[in-house]
Amino acid sequence: MTMSPSFWSLPTAPEGVRDPWKGLRGVMAGTLVMEFITFGLALPIVWRFGGGVTGPGFAVVGALTVLMLVAGFVQRKPWGLPFALVLQLAMVACYLVHPAVGIMGLLFAAVWAYMMYLRHDVAKRMREGRLYDQLGHPEGYPPEQQ
């Protein structure tokens, strides 16, 4: 199954409308930081109690964990989202290192799948002109600056 070009191309917010992508990028960056913390805290536990974890496997998971923090800071770049999605797939593949790490990767992959659904929904609403900020505001909104 191939992804259509519209998956990566997003509509831009009209003049005078808040940019919804800025908020979504913030949620994605926050999720990546949360993943960094979660996997960072899980690494010592898996190392100590996760029989069969090798040094190289630990190093791979550690490197991917640090890359999640890096990915959190580059979400406004055009390549930030694909970078984050590749990291999610890599963390699921870390099931081969230790099943607990792979299961945590699956949980976060589900979160990312939901964020991709939200991204698609916001893009669809923007194209149709149904995004809340595009519908207009009552008189006096936003309040006049004094």
DODREN-51451 format. One line per 5 residues: number of its first residue (from 0); their letters; for each residue z, y, x of N, C-alpha, C, CB. Coordinates in steps of 0.2 Angstrom, whole numbers, plus 5000, padded with zeros to 4 digits. Last residue first. Glycine has a CB too. Example, Ala and Ser with C-alpha at 12.3 -4.5 7.8 and 13.67 -1.06 7.14 Angstrom:
REM DODREN-51451
1	sa	5035/4989/5064/5036/4995/5068/5039/5000/5064/5029/4997/5070  5039/4972/5066/5039/4978/5062/5039/4984/5066/5045/4978/5057
//
This chain:
REM DODREN-51451
145	qqepp	5121/5236/4971/5124/5243/4971/5123/5246/4978/5131/5243/4968  5109/5226/4965/5113/5227/4971/5115/5235/4971/5109/5225/4977  5109/5219/4949/5107/5224/4953/5112/5225/4959/5106/5231/4949  5109/5201/4947/5112/5207/4946/5109/5213/4951/5120/5207/4946  5092/5193/4944/5099/5194/4947/5102/5201/4946/5099/5192/4955
140	ygeph	5095/5198/4928/5096/5193/4933/5091/5193/4938/5096/5186/4930  5092/5207/4918/5098/5208/4922/5099/5203/4927/5104/5209/4918  5085/5196/4906/5086/5202/4909/5092/5203/4913/5085/5207/4903  5084/5178/4912/5085/5184/4907/5086/5190/4910/5092/5182/4903  5070/5172/4921/5077/5173/4921/5078/5178/4915/5080/5175/4927
135	glqdy	5058/5158/4924/5060/5165/4922/5068/5165/4921/5056/5167/4917  5054/5146/4928/5054/5147/4921/5056/5154/4919/5059/5142/4917  5056/5143/4941/5050/5145/4940/5049/5147/4932/5045/5140/4941  5069/5138/4943/5068/5145/4945/5061/5148/4943/5069/5145/4952  5067/5125/4937/5071/5129/4934/5070/5137/4936/5078/5128/4936
130	lrger	5050/5119/4937/5056/5120/4941/5060/5126/4938/5054/5121/4948  5038/5118/4930/5044/5117/4926/5050/5117/4930/5043/5110/4923  5025/5119/4936/5028/5125/4934/5034/5124/4930/5023/5129/4930  5019/5107/4941/5019/5108/4933/5022/5115/4931/5022/5103/4930  5023/5108/4954/5016/5108/4952/5015/5110/4945/5013/5101/4954
125	mrkav	5037/5107/4952/5034/5113/4955/5027/5114/4953/5035/5113/4963  5038/5094/4947/5040/5099/4943/5037/5106/4946/5048/5100/4943  5034/5087/4959/5030/5086/4953/5032/5092/4948/5032/5080/4949  5043/5091/4968/5036/5092/4969/5032/5092/4963/5033/5088/4975  5055/5085/4962/5054/5092/4963/5047/5094/4964/5059/5094/4969
120	dhrly	5051/5071/4963/5052/5074/4956/5052/5082/4957/5059/5072/4954  5050/5069/4977/5044/5068/4973/5045/5072/4966/5043/5060/4972  5064/5071/4980/5058/5075/4983/5052/5075/4979/5057/5073/4990  5070/5061/4973/5071/5068/4971/5066/5072/4974/5078/5070/4974  5064/5050/4980/5063/5051/4973/5064/5058/4971/5067/5046/4969
115	mmyaw	5070/5052/4992/5063/5053/4992/5061/5053/4985/5060/5047/4995  5083/5050/4989/5081/5057/4991/5074/5058/4991/5084/5059/4998  5083/5036/4986/5084/5041/4981/5082/5048/4982/5092/5041/4979  5080/5032/4999/5075/5031/4994/5076/5035/4988/5076/5023/4992  5092/5036/5005/5086/5039/5007/5080/5038/5002/5083/5037/5014
110	vaafl	5101/5027/4999/5102/5034/4998/5095/5038/5000/5108/5036/5003  5095/5015/5004/5095/5016/4997/5096/5024/4996/5100/5012/4994  5098/5017/5018/5091/5017/5016/5090/5018/5008/5088/5010/5018  5112/5015/5017/5109/5022/5019/5102/5022/5017/5110/5024/5026  5112/5001/5015/5115/5006/5010/5113/5013/5011/5123/5006/5011
105	lgmig	5105/4996/5026/5102/4996/5019/5105/5000/5014/5103/4988/5017  5114/5000/5036/5108/5003/5036/5104/5002/5029/5103/4999/5042  5124/4991/5033/5126/4998/5032/5119/5002/5032/5130/5001/5038  5118/4979/5036/5120/4981/5029/5121/4988/5028/5126/4976/5027  5116/4981/5050/5110/4980/5045/5112/4982/5038/5107/4974/5046
100	vaphv	5130/4980/5053/5126/4986/5055/5119/4986/5050/5124/4986/5062  5133/4967/5049/5136/4973/5046/5133/4979/5048/5143/4973/5049  5125/4959/5057/5123/4959/5050/5127/4965/5047/5125/4953/5047  5118/4965/5073/5124/4963/5069/5123/4964/5062/5131/4966/5072  5105/4964/5077/5111/4965/5082/5117/4963/5079/5111/4973/5084
95	lycav	5098/4962/5066/5097/4957/5071/5103/4958/5076/5090/4958/5074  5100/4974/5059/5103/4968/5056/5103/4962/5062/5100/4965/5050  5092/4983/5064/5098/4982/5068/5102/4976/5065/5102/4988/5069  5083/4986/5054/5081/4981/5058/5087/4979/5063/5076/4984/5063  5090/4997/5048/5090/4991/5044/5088/4985/5049/5085/4992/5039
90	malql	5088/5006/5059/5095/5004/5057/5095/4998/5053/5098/5010/5054  5074/5008/5058/5077/5005/5064/5084/5002/5063/5076/5010/5069  5073/5014/5045/5070/5007/5046/5073/5004/5052/5062/5008/5047  5079/5026/5049/5082/5022/5043/5079/5015/5044/5080/5025/5036  5070/5031/5058/5077/5029/5060/5080/5025/5055/5081/5036/5061
85	vlafp	5059/5034/5050/5059/5029/5055/5066/5026/5057/5054/5031/5061  5065/5044/5043/5063/5038/5039/5062/5032/5044/5057/5039/5035  5066/5054/5053/5072/5052/5049/5071/5045/5046/5075/5057/5044  5053/5056/5056/5058/5054/5061/5064/5051/5058/5059/5060/5065  5048/5061/5043/5046/5055/5046/5050/5052/5051/5038/5056/5049
80	lgwpk	5056/5074/5043/5057/5069/5038/5054/5062/5041/5053/5071/5032  5051/5081/5055/5058/5079/5054/5059/5073/5049/5062/5085/5052  5039/5086/5057/5040/5079/5059/5047/5077/5058/5038/5078/5066  5040/5100/5054/5036/5095/5050/5037/5088/5051/5029/5097/5051  5058/5104/5054/5051/5103/5057/5047/5099/5053/5052/5100/5064
75	rqvfg	5069/5104/5048/5065/5109/5045/5058/5109/5049/5068/5116/5047  5077/5094/5054/5074/5092/5047/5069/5098/5045/5079/5092/5042  5083/5093/5066/5076/5095/5066/5073/5094/5059/5072/5090/5071  5096/5089/5065/5095/5096/5067/5087/5098/5067/5098/5097/5074  5096/5076/5062/5099/5081/5057/5097/5088/5058/5106/5080/5057
70	avlml	5091/5070/5073/5086/5071/5067/5089/5076/5062/5085/5064/5064  5103/5070/5081/5097/5074/5083/5092/5076/5077/5093/5071/5089  5110/5061/5074/5112/5067/5074/5107/5072/5076/5118/5068/5079  5101/5050/5076/5102/5052/5069/5105/5059/5069/5107/5048/5065  5102/5048/5089/5096/5050/5087/5097/5053/5080/5091/5045/5087
65	vtlag	5115/5042/5090/5114/5048/5092/5108/5052/5090/5114/5048/5100  5111/5029/5084/5116/5034/5081/5116/5041/5083/5123/5031/5082  5102/5024/5093/5100/5026/5086/5105/5031/5083/5098/5020/5082  5111/5022/5103/5106/5027/5104/5103/5029/5097/5100/5024/5109  5119/5012/5097/5122/5018/5100/5117/5024/5100/5126/5017/5106
60	vvafg	5110/5002/5096/5113/5005/5090/5116/5011/5091/5119/5000/5087  5107/4999/5109/5102/5001/5105/5105/5005/5098/5098/4995/5102  5120/4996/5114/5117/5002/5117/5111/5004/5112/5114/5000/5124  5122/4984/5107/5127/4989/5106/5123/4996/5109/5133/4988/5110  5112/4976/5113/5112/4978/5106/5116/4983/5104/5114/4971/5102
55	pgtvg	5116/4976/5127/5110/4980/5125/5110/4981/5118/5104/4975/5127  5129/4969/5125/5128/4975/5128/5122/4979/5126/5129/4975/5135  5129/4960/5109/5128/4960/5117/5128/4968/5119/5121/4957/5118  5139/4952/5098/5136/4958/5099/5135/4959/5107/5140/4964/5096  5147/4941/5096/5140/4940/5097/5136/4946/5098/5137/4936/5092
50	ggfrw	5159/4947/5085/5157/4942/5090/5150/4941/5090/5160/4935/5088  5165/4960/5082/5159/4957/5079/5156/4952/5084/5154/4963/5078  5176/4967/5086/5177/4961/5081/5171/4958/5079/5181/4963/5075  5171/4976/5095/5178/4973/5096/5178/4966/5092/5184/4977/5095  5159/4981/5090/5160/4979/5097/5166/4974/5098/5160/4985/5102
45	vipla	5163/4985/5077/5158/4979/5078/5158/4977/5085/5151/4982/5076  5172/4995/5081/5174/4990/5077/5169/4984/5078/5174/4992/5069  5163/5004/5088/5169/5001/5091/5172/4995/5087/5175/5006/5092  5154/5007/5077/5152/5004/5083/5158/5001/5087/5149/5009/5087  5159/5015/5066/5158/5007/5065/5157/5004/5072/5153/5006/5060
40	lgfti	5158/5028/5070/5165/5025/5069/5165/5017/5068/5168/5028/5062  5144/5029/5070/5149/5030/5076/5155/5027/5076/5149/5038/5078  5141/5027/5057/5139/5022/5062/5143/5023/5069/5131/5022/5064  5147/5039/5052/5148/5032/5049/5147/5027/5055/5144/5030/5043  5141/5049/5059/5149/5048/5059/5150/5041/5057/5152/5053/5054
35	femvl	5128/5048/5056/5130/5048/5063/5137/5046/5063/5128/5055/5066  5128/5049/5042/5126/5042/5045/5129/5042/5052/5119/5041/5045  5131/5062/5041/5136/5057/5039/5134/5050/5041/5135/5057/5031  5120/5068/5047/5126/5069/5050/5131/5064/5048/5128/5076/5049  5111/5063/5037/5110/5061/5044/5116/5062/5048/5104/5064/5047
30	tgamv	5115/5071/5026/5116/5064/5026/5115/5061/5033/5110/5061/5021  5113/5084/5031/5120/5082/5030/5120/5074/5029/5122/5085/5023  5099/5083/5030/5102/5084/5037/5109/5082/5036/5102/5092/5039  5097/5082/5017/5094/5076/5021/5098/5077/5028/5087/5077/5022  5102/5094/5012/5105/5087/5010/5103/5082/5014/5103/5085/5002
25	grlgk	5093/5103/5018/5100/5103/5020/5104/5096/5018/5104/5109/5016  5081/5099/5012/5082/5098/5019/5089/5098/5021/5078/5103/5023  5085/5104/4999/5084/5097/5000/5084/5095/5008/5077/5094/4997  5085/5118/5001/5091/5114/4999/5091/5107/5000/5092/5115/4992  5072/5120/5005/5078/5122/5010/5084/5118/5008/5079/5130/5010
20	wpdrv	5065/5117/4994/5064/5112/5000/5070/5114/5005/5058/5113/5003  5066/5127/4985/5070/5121/4984/5070/5116/4990/5067/5117/4978  5068/5144/4988/5064/5138/4990/5068/5132/4989/5063/5139/4998  5068/5154/4973/5071/5151/4979/5067/5145/4981/5078/5149/4977  5055/5166/4970/5058/5160/4968/5061/5157/4974/5053/5154/4965
15	gepat	5047/5176/4975/5052/5178/4971/5056/5172/4968/5050/5182/4965  5032/5167/4975/5035/5173/4977/5041/5174/4972/5030/5179/4977  5033/5149/4973/5030/5155/4972/5035/5161/4974/5029/5156/4964  5035/5137/4986/5038/5140/4981/5035/5147/4980/5046/5142/4983  5022/5125/4989/5026/5130/4991/5029/5134/4985/5022/5135/4996
10	plswf	5021/5107/4988/5019/5114/4985/5024/5119/4988/5019/5114/4977  5018/5096/5002/5022/5099/4996/5020/5106/4994/5029/5099/4999  5011/5082/5008/5010/5089/5007/5014/5091/5001/5003/5090/5006  5016/5068/5008/5018/5073/5014/5017/5080/5012/5014/5071/5020  5010/5064/4996/5017/5062/4998/5020/5067/5003/5018/5055/5000
5	spsmt	4997/5067/4996/5001/5072/4992/5009/5070/4994/5000/5071/4985  4990/5057/5002/4991/5063/5006/4996/5068/5002/4985/5067/5007  4998/5042/4997/4993/5047/4996/4995/5053/5000/4993/5049/4989  5001/5027/5007/5004/5033/5004/4998/5038/5003/5010/5036/5008  4995/5011/5003/4995/5017/5007/4998/5023/5003/4988/5018/5009
0	m	5000/4994/5004/5000/5000/5000/5000/5006/5004/5006/5000/4995
//
